Amino acid sequence: MENNVVNNTEKNKQNKWIFPVLAGAVALSLGINGYQAINLQELRQQVGGVHKQVGEFREGLAKVDQDVSSNIGAVKQEVASVRTEAKHTAMSVGQAAQSAVRKNAEMVSKLAKVEEENNRKVAEELSQVRTTTEQANFKLTDVTSDVGNVKTEVASAKSEIAATKSDLSQTINDLKRATGDMGVMSGLIATNGKELQALRELGERDYFEFKIVKNTLPQRVGDIQLALKKSDMKKNRFTVEVTADDKRIEKKDKTVNEPVQFYVASKARQPYELVINQITKDSVSGYLAKPKVTVARR
């Protein structure tokens, strides 16, 4: 019985504290729930903001993804184009390289042929040069010999020229002067071809040799005309007709080596001289001596 009372008492004590505790717990629970409700509302608002940001972020990501996809597509197209161009370029380069190699081979072949041809020509030219050199050496030997002969001939010619000069001087010394048929002292008189050549060497007059036949048309000698009218071998006499300045002059019965003189006023102030060295039955031969100094025709 006492135990029951004690138990009841204890129970009553416990019950006495239980209600306030429960009330406090409930109040605390309500407070916590209120706080949690407020926090939950704020959390929901924050979550809503986050969702909004996530949505905007997703939209941004979608746009970025779209831009990236577009850029990637463009890049892929450009890469494909570059690859195609590179492929074509590689093919062109390969063809160009093959063409260059082929042309290089052709050029090398041509150069080899040209070099071979040049070597052949050089060899031929060297051979020709050797042959020419040998021939030149032979000719040089001949020329040396000829030079020796020429020197000998020159020495001989000098001796001959000296002798000729001496002979010419002697011939000139032997020539004679005579008075012409006009009473004028003539130049030196030549009686043959050798003496006439000596006169030419002196160069004082111009000389024209001639041979004229009797009873023929007048023959031009220098700048005059001569006609043989008569020839006498036995007496060594002749008669000629001279035509000069449109005038005729007859020279009668002249002798061999006699200076036959006449003036040609339009040509010279000195007299012309006609010398006959040889007379035959029907011809005469000799020379005409014409002054070198002439005058103008008036």
C-alpha contacts under 8 A as a table, 3 or more apart, distances in Angstrom:
res1	aa1	res2	aa2	distance
1	M	4	N	5.05
1	M	5	V	6.25
2	E	5	V	4.92
2	E	6	V	5.96
3	N	6	V	4.96
3	N	7	N	5.99
4	N	7	N	4.93
4	N	8	N	5.94
5	V	8	N	5.00
5	V	9	T	5.95
6	V	9	T	4.96
6	V	10	E	6.06
7	N	10	E	4.98
7	N	11	K	5.96
8	N	11	K	4.85
8	N	12	N	5.96
9	T	12	N	4.99
9	T	13	K	6.22
10	E	13	K	5.02
10	E	14	Q	6.17
11	K	14	Q	5.01
11	K	15	N	6.00
12	N	15	N	5.00
12	N	16	K	5.98
13	K	16	K	5.00
13	K	17	W	6.68
14	Q	17	W	5.38
14	Q	18	I	6.12
15	N	18	I	4.99
15	N	19	F	6.71
16	K	19	F	6.44
16	K	20	P	7.72
17	W	20	P	5.74
17	W	21	V	6.27
18	I	21	V	5.13
18	I	22	L	5.91
19	F	22	L	4.95
19	F	23	A	5.92
20	P	23	A	4.85
20	P	24	G	5.95
21	V	24	G	4.99
21	V	25	A	5.87
22	L	25	A	4.87
22	L	26	V	5.92
23	A	26	V	5.00
23	A	27	A	5.98
24	G	27	A	4.88
24	G	28	L	5.79
25	A	28	L	4.90
25	A	29	S	5.77
26	V	29	S	4.82
26	V	30	L	5.94
27	A	30	L	4.96
27	A	31	G	5.97
28	L	31	G	4.89
28	L	32	I	5.87
29	S	32	I	4.94
29	S	33	N	5.85
30	L	33	N	4.91
30	L	34	G	5.97
31	G	34	G	5.02
31	G	35	Y	6.06
32	I	35	Y	5.00
32	I	36	Q	5.82
33	N	36	Q	4.87
33	N	37	A	5.79
34	G	37	A	4.85
34	G	38	I	6.16
35	Y	38	I	5.04
35	Y	39	N	6.00
36	Q	39	N	4.84
36	Q	40	L	5.64
37	A	40	L	4.88
37	A	41	Q	6.03
38	I	41	Q	5.05
38	I	42	E	6.24
39	N	42	E	5.02
39	N	43	L	5.82
40	L	43	L	4.78
40	L	44	R	5.81
41	Q	44	R	4.95
41	Q	45	Q	6.12
42	E	45	Q	4.94
42	E	46	Q	6.06
43	L	46	Q	4.90
43	L	47	V	5.87
44	R	47	V	4.87
44	R	48	G	5.93
45	Q	48	G	4.93
45	Q	49	G	6.17
46	Q	49	G	4.95
46	Q	50	V	6.00
47	V	50	V	4.81
47	V	51	H	5.93
48	G	51	H	4.92
48	G	52	K	6.05
49	G	52	K	4.94
49	G	53	Q	6.07
50	V	53	Q	4.94
50	V	54	V	5.85
51	H	54	V	4.82
51	H	55	G	5.96
52	K	55	G	4.97
52	K	56	E	6.14
53	Q	56	E	4.97
53	Q	57	F	5.78
54	V	57	F	4.79
54	V	58	R	5.85
55	G	58	R	4.90
55	G	59	E	6.02
56	E	59	E	4.93
56	E	60	G	5.99
57	F	60	G	4.89
57	F	61	L	5.91
58	R	61	L	4.79
58	R	62	A	5.91
59	E	62	A	4.94
59	E	63	K	6.14
60	G	63	K	5.08
60	G	64	V	5.94
61	L	64	V	4.89
61	L	65	D	5.73
62	A	65	D	4.84
62	A	66	Q	5.92
63	K	66	Q	4.88
63	K	67	D	5.98
64	V	67	D	4.96
64	V	68	V	5.81
65	D	68	V	4.93
65	D	69	S	5.80
66	Q	69	S	4.95
66	Q	70	S	5.99
67	D	70	S	4.96
67	D	71	N	5.93
68	V	71	N	4.94
68	V	72	I	5.75
69	S	72	I	4.92
69	S	73	G	6.00
70	S	73	G	5.04
70	S	74	A	6.19
71	N	74	A	5.01
71	N	75	V	5.90
72	I	75	V	4.88
72	I	76	K	5.88
73	G	76	K	4.95
73	G	77	Q	6.12
74	A	77	Q	5.03
74	A	78	E	6.02
75	V	78	E	4.94
75	V	79	V	5.85
76	K	79	V	4.92
76	K	80	A	5.96
77	Q	80	A	4.95
77	Q	81	S	6.00
78	E	81	S	4.91
78	E	82	V	5.91
79	V	82	V	4.93
79	V	83	R	5.94
80	A	83	R	4.98
80	A	84	T	6.04
81	S	84	T	5.01
81	S	85	E	5.97
82	V	85	E	4.99
82	V	86	A	5.74
83	R	86	A	4.86
83	R	87	K	5.85
84	T	87	K	4.91
84	T	88	H	6.13
85	E	88	H	4.98
85	E	89	T	5.77
86	A	89	T	4.79
86	A	90	A	5.72
87	K	90	A	4.94
87	K	91	M	6.03
88	H	91	M	4.90
88	H	92	S	5.96
89	T	92	S	4.87
89	T	93	V	5.78
90	A	93	V	4.90
90	A	94	G	5.83
91	M	94	G	4.91
91	M	95	Q	6.03
92	S	95	Q	4.97
92	S	96	A	5.85
93	V	96	A	4.85
93	V	97	A	5.77
94	G	97	A	4.90
94	G	98	Q	6.00
95	Q	98	Q	4.95
95	Q	99	S	5.94
96	A	99	S	4.90
96	A	100	A	5.86
97	A	100	A	4.93
97	A	101	V	5.96
98	Q	101	V	4.98
98	Q	102	R	6.00
99	S	102	R	4.96
99	S	103	K	5.94
100	A	103	K	5.02
100	A	104	N	5.77
101	V	104	N	4.94
101	V	105	A	6.04
102	R	105	A	5.04
102	R	106	E	6.15
103	K	106	E	4.88
103	K	107	M	5.92
104	N	107	M	4.95
104	N	108	V	6.00
105	A	108	V	5.05
105	A	109	S	6.08
106	E	109	S	4.99
106	E	110	K	6.08
107	M	110	K	4.96
107	M	111	L	5.93
108	V	111	L	5.01
108	V	112	A	5.98
109	S	112	A	5.02
109	S	113	K	6.20
110	K	113	K	5.00
110	K	114	V	6.01
111	L	114	V	4.92
111	L	115	E	5.86
112	A	115	E	5.04
112	A	116	E	5.98
113	K	116	E	4.95
113	K	117	E	6.01
114	V	117	E	4.96
114	V	118	N	5.93
115	E	118	N	4.94
115	E	119	N	5.94
116	E	119	N	5.05
116	E	120	R	6.10
117	E	120	R	4.96
117	E	121	K	6.10
118	N	121	K	5.00
118	N	122	V	5.90
119	N	122	V	4.99
119	N	123	A	5.99
120	R	123	A	5.04
120	R	124	E	6.13
121	K	124	E	4.92
121	K	125	E	5.91
122	V	125	E	4.95
122	V	126	L	5.88
123	A	126	L	5.03
123	A	127	S	6.05
124	E	127	S	4.98
124	E	128	Q	6.00
125	E	128	Q	4.79
125	E	129	V	5.83
126	L	129	V	4.85
126	L	130	R	6.03
127	S	130	R	5.04
127	S	131	T	6.12
128	Q	131	T	4.95
128	Q	132	T	5.85
129	V	132	T	4.88
129	V	133	T	5.75
130	R	133	T	4.95
130	R	134	E	6.07
131	T	134	E	5.10
131	T	135	Q	6.10
132	T	135	Q	4.93
132	T	136	A	5.81
133	T	136	A	4.83
133	T	137	N	5.97
134	E	137	N	4.98
134	E	138	F	6.22
135	Q	138	F	5.00
135	Q	139	K	5.99
136	A	139	K	4.83
136	A	140	L	5.72
137	N	140	L	4.84
137	N	141	T	6.10
138	F	141	T	5.08
138	F	142	D	6.22
139	K	142	D	4.80
139	K	143	V	5.77
140	L	143	V	4.79
140	L	144	T	5.82
141	T	144	T	5.03
141	T	145	S	6.15
142	D	145	S	4.97
142	D	146	D	5.92
143	V	146	D	4.65
143	V	147	V	5.74
144	T	147	V	4.92
144	T	148	G	6.18
145	S	148	G	5.05
145	S	149	N	6.27
146	D	149	N	4.83
146	D	150	V	5.86
147	V	150	V	4.79
147	V	151	K	5.92
148	G	151	K	5.08
148	G	152	T	6.25
149	N	152	T	4.97
149	N	153	E	6.00
150	V	153	E	4.74
150	V	154	V	5.76
151	K	154	V	4.91
151	K	155	A	6.00
152	T	155	A	5.09
152	T	156	S	6.06
153	E	156	S	4.80
153	E	157	A	5.80
154	V	157	A	4.76
154	V	158	K	5.88
155	A	158	K	5.04
155	A	159	S	6.20
156	S	159	S	5.00
156	S	160	E	6.10
157	A	160	E	4.78
157	A	161	I	5.85
158	K	161	I	4.93
158	K	162	A	5.92
159	S	162	A	5.04
159	S	163	A	6.02
160	E	163	A	4.85
160	E	164	T	5.84
161	I	164	T	4.76
161	I	165	K	5.89
162	A	165	K	5.05
162	A	166	S	6.03
163	A	166	S	4.93
163	A	167	D	5.87
164	T	167	D	4.79
164	T	168	L	5.73
165	K	168	L	4.84
165	K	169	S	5.89
166	S	169	S	5.05
166	S	170	Q	6.08
167	D	170	Q	4.94
167	D	171	T	5.93
168	L	171	T	4.84
168	L	172	I	5.99
168	L	198	A	5.94
169	S	172	I	5.09
169	S	173	N	6.06
170	Q	173	N	4.94
170	Q	174	D	6.15
171	T	174	D	4.96
171	T	175	L	6.35
171	T	195	E	6.41
171	T	198	A	6.94
172	I	175	L	5.12
172	I	195	E	7.31
172	I	198	A	6.44
172	I	199	L	7.50
173	N	176	K	7.94
175	L	188	L	5.86
175	L	189	I	6.10
175	L	190	A	6.63
175	L	195	E	7.41
176	K	188	L	5.42
176	K	189	I	5.75
177	R	185	M	7.20
177	R	186	S	6.04
177	R	187	G	5.79
177	R	188	L	4.73
177	R	189	I	5.96
178	A	185	M	5.90
178	A	186	S	5.56
178	A	187	G	7.42
178	A	188	L	7.52
178	A	189	I	7.39
178	A	258	E	7.78
178	A	259	P	7.21
179	T	182	M	7.78
179	T	183	G	5.67
179	T	184	V	5.50
179	T	185	M	4.24
179	T	186	S	5.56
179	T	259	P	7.22
180	G	183	G	5.27
180	G	184	V	5.35
180	G	185	M	5.97
180	G	186	S	5.80
180	G	258	E	6.89
180	G	259	P	4.76
180	G	260	V	5.89
180	G	261	Q	5.97
181	D	184	V	7.40
181	D	258	E	7.69
181	D	259	P	6.53
181	D	260	V	5.60
181	D	261	Q	6.10
182	M	260	V	7.70
182	M	261	Q	6.04
182	M	262	F	7.56
186	S	189	I	7.73
186	S	259	P	6.81
186	S	273	E	7.68
188	L	199	L	7.60
189	I	257	N	7.32
189	I	259	P	7.59
189	I	275	V	7.83
190	A	193	G	7.58
190	A	195	E	4.89
190	A	196	L	5.10
190	A	199	L	7.37
190	A	257	N	7.74
191	T	195	E	6.44
191	T	196	L	7.33
191	T	257	N	6.33
191	T	277	N	5.71
192	N	195	E	5.51
192	N	196	L	6.21
192	N	277	N	6.90
193	G	196	L	4.96
193	G	197	Q	6.18
194	K	197	Q	5.21
194	K	198	A	6.41
195	E	198	A	4.92
195	E	199	L	6.34
196	L	199	L	5.02
196	L	200	R	6.34
197	Q	200	R	4.95
197	Q	201	E	6.23
198	A	201	E	5.01
198	A	202	L	6.51
199	L	202	L	5.12
199	L	203	G	6.73
199	L	204	E	7.57
199	L	205	R	7.98
200	R	203	G	5.16
200	R	204	E	7.51
200	R	205	R	7.33
200	R	206	D	7.29
200	R	207	Y	7.02
203	G	206	D	7.27
204	E	291	P	7.51
204	E	292	K	6.87
205	R	289	A	6.14
205	R	290	K	5.61
205	R	291	P	4.99
205	R	292	K	5.18
206	D	289	A	5.78
206	D	290	K	5.10
206	D	291	P	6.45
206	D	292	K	6.22
207	Y	287	Y	6.50
207	Y	288	L	5.60
207	Y	289	A	4.78
207	Y	290	K	6.33
208	F	221	V	6.70
208	F	222	G	6.30
208	F	287	Y	5.34
208	F	288	L	5.08
208	F	289	A	6.75
209	E	221	V	7.89
209	E	285	S	7.66
209	E	286	G	5.82
209	E	287	Y	4.16
209	E	288	L	6.40
210	F	221	V	6.93
210	F	285	S	5.65
210	F	286	G	5.72
210	F	287	Y	5.81
210	F	288	L	7.85
211	K	283	S	6.97
211	K	284	V	5.74
211	K	285	S	4.14
211	K	286	G	6.60
212	I	219	Q	7.03
212	I	226	L	7.64
212	I	227	A	7.00
212	I	228	L	6.42
212	I	283	S	5.60
212	I	284	V	5.71
212	I	285	S	6.46
213	V	216	T	6.27
213	V	227	A	7.77
213	V	228	L	6.17
213	V	282	D	5.89
213	V	283	S	4.29
213	V	284	V	6.75
214	K	227	A	7.20
214	K	228	L	4.66
214	K	229	K	5.80
214	K	230	K	6.62
214	K	231	S	7.58
214	K	282	D	5.20
214	K	283	S	5.61
215	N	227	A	7.43
215	N	228	L	6.33
215	N	229	K	6.13
216	T	227	A	6.97
216	T	228	L	7.52
217	L	227	A	6.61
218	P	225	Q	5.71
218	P	226	L	5.16
218	P	227	A	4.47
218	P	228	L	7.94
219	Q	225	Q	5.24
219	Q	226	L	5.20
219	Q	227	A	6.30
220	R	223	D	6.91
220	R	224	I	5.79
220	R	225	Q	4.30
220	R	226	L	6.40
221	V	224	I	5.53
221	V	225	Q	5.71
221	V	226	L	6.90
221	V	288	L	7.41
222	G	225	Q	7.94
222	G	288	L	7.69
223	D	244	A	7.82
224	I	242	V	7.18
224	I	243	T	5.91
224	I	244	A	5.29
225	Q	242	V	5.91
225	Q	243	T	5.07
225	Q	244	A	6.88
226	L	240	V	6.77
226	L	241	E	5.76
226	L	242	V	4.98
226	L	243	T	6.51
227	A	240	V	5.64
227	A	241	E	5.14
227	A	242	V	6.79
228	L	231	S	7.56
228	L	238	F	7.82
228	L	239	T	6.34
228	L	240	V	4.62
228	L	241	E	6.51
228	L	283	S	7.28
228	L	284	V	7.66
229	K	238	F	7.63
229	K	239	T	5.39
229	K	240	V	5.35
229	K	241	E	6.92
230	K	238	F	5.26
230	K	239	T	4.86
230	K	240	V	6.99
230	K	282	D	7.76
231	S	236	N	7.65
231	S	237	R	6.01
231	S	238	F	4.30
231	S	239	T	6.54
231	S	279	I	6.70
231	S	280	T	6.91
231	S	281	K	6.16
231	S	282	D	6.19
231	S	283	S	6.79
231	S	284	V	7.32
232	D	235	K	5.62
232	D	236	N	5.57
232	D	237	R	5.16
232	D	238	F	6.06
232	D	279	I	7.20
232	D	280	T	7.25
232	D	281	K	6.40
233	M	236	N	4.92
233	M	237	R	6.90
233	M	279	I	5.77
233	M	280	T	5.45
233	M	281	K	5.84
234	K	237	R	7.96
236	N	255	T	5.75
236	N	256	V	5.96
236	N	279	I	6.36
237	R	253	D	5.38
237	R	254	K	5.34
237	R	255	T	4.62
237	R	256	V	6.66
237	R	279	I	7.58
238	F	252	K	6.76
238	F	253	D	5.10
238	F	254	K	5.38
238	F	255	T	6.57
238	F	279	I	7.66
238	F	284	V	8.00
239	T	250	E	7.25
239	T	251	K	5.60
239	T	252	K	4.40
239	T	253	D	5.26
239	T	254	K	6.35
240	V	250	E	5.87
240	V	251	K	5.37
240	V	252	K	6.66
241	E	248	R	6.58
241	E	249	I	5.63
241	E	250	E	4.35
241	E	251	K	6.18
242	V	248	R	5.50
242	V	249	I	5.00
242	V	250	E	6.15
242	V	251	K	7.60
243	T	246	D	6.33
243	T	247	K	5.42
243	T	248	R	4.41
243	T	249	I	6.35
244	A	247	K	5.31
244	A	248	R	6.56
244	A	264	V	6.34
245	D	264	V	6.48
245	D	265	A	7.56
245	D	266	S	6.93
251	K	254	K	6.89
251	K	260	V	7.62
254	K	258	E	6.86
254	K	260	V	7.51
255	T	258	E	5.54
255	T	276	I	7.72
256	V	275	V	7.40
256	V	276	I	5.44
256	V	277	N	5.49
256	V	278	Q	6.67
256	V	279	I	7.50
257	N	275	V	5.49
257	N	276	I	5.50
257	N	277	N	5.33
258	E	275	V	5.99
258	E	276	I	7.15
259	P	273	E	5.77
259	P	274	L	5.79
259	P	275	V	5.25
260	V	273	E	5.41
260	V	274	L	4.83
260	V	275	V	6.26
261	Q	271	P	5.92
261	Q	272	Y	5.62
261	Q	273	E	4.65
261	Q	274	L	6.36
262	F	271	P	5.33
262	F	272	Y	5.46
262	F	273	E	6.77
263	Y	268	A	7.46
263	Y	269	R	7.35
263	Y	270	Q	6.89
263	Y	271	P	4.62
263	Y	272	Y	5.97
264	V	267	K	5.51
264	V	268	A	6.11
264	V	269	R	7.62
264	V	271	P	7.07
264	V	272	Y	7.24
265	A	268	A	5.83
265	A	269	R	6.41
266	S	295	V	6.58
266	S	296	A	6.69
266	S	297	R	4.83
266	S	298	R	6.83
267	K	294	T	5.12
267	K	295	V	5.24
267	K	296	A	6.74
267	K	297	R	6.70
268	A	271	P	7.16
268	A	291	P	6.74
268	A	293	V	6.49
268	A	294	T	4.48
268	A	295	V	5.41
269	R	294	T	7.33
269	R	295	V	7.43
270	Q	291	P	6.50
271	P	290	K	7.86
271	P	291	P	7.43
272	Y	288	L	7.37
272	Y	289	A	5.98
272	Y	290	K	5.18
272	Y	291	P	6.64
273	E	288	L	5.89
273	E	289	A	5.08
273	E	290	K	6.77
274	L	286	G	7.69
274	L	287	Y	6.16
274	L	288	L	4.72
274	L	289	A	6.38
275	V	286	G	5.61
275	V	287	Y	5.55
275	V	288	L	6.46
276	I	279	I	7.45
276	I	284	V	6.66
276	I	285	S	5.69
276	I	286	G	4.22
276	I	287	Y	6.62
277	N	284	V	7.80
277	N	285	S	6.16
277	N	286	G	4.98
277	N	287	Y	8.00
278	Q	284	V	5.75
278	Q	285	S	5.42
278	Q	286	G	6.69
279	I	283	S	6.21
279	I	284	V	4.57
279	I	285	S	6.74
280	T	283	S	5.24
280	T	284	V	6.09
291	P	294	T	6.95
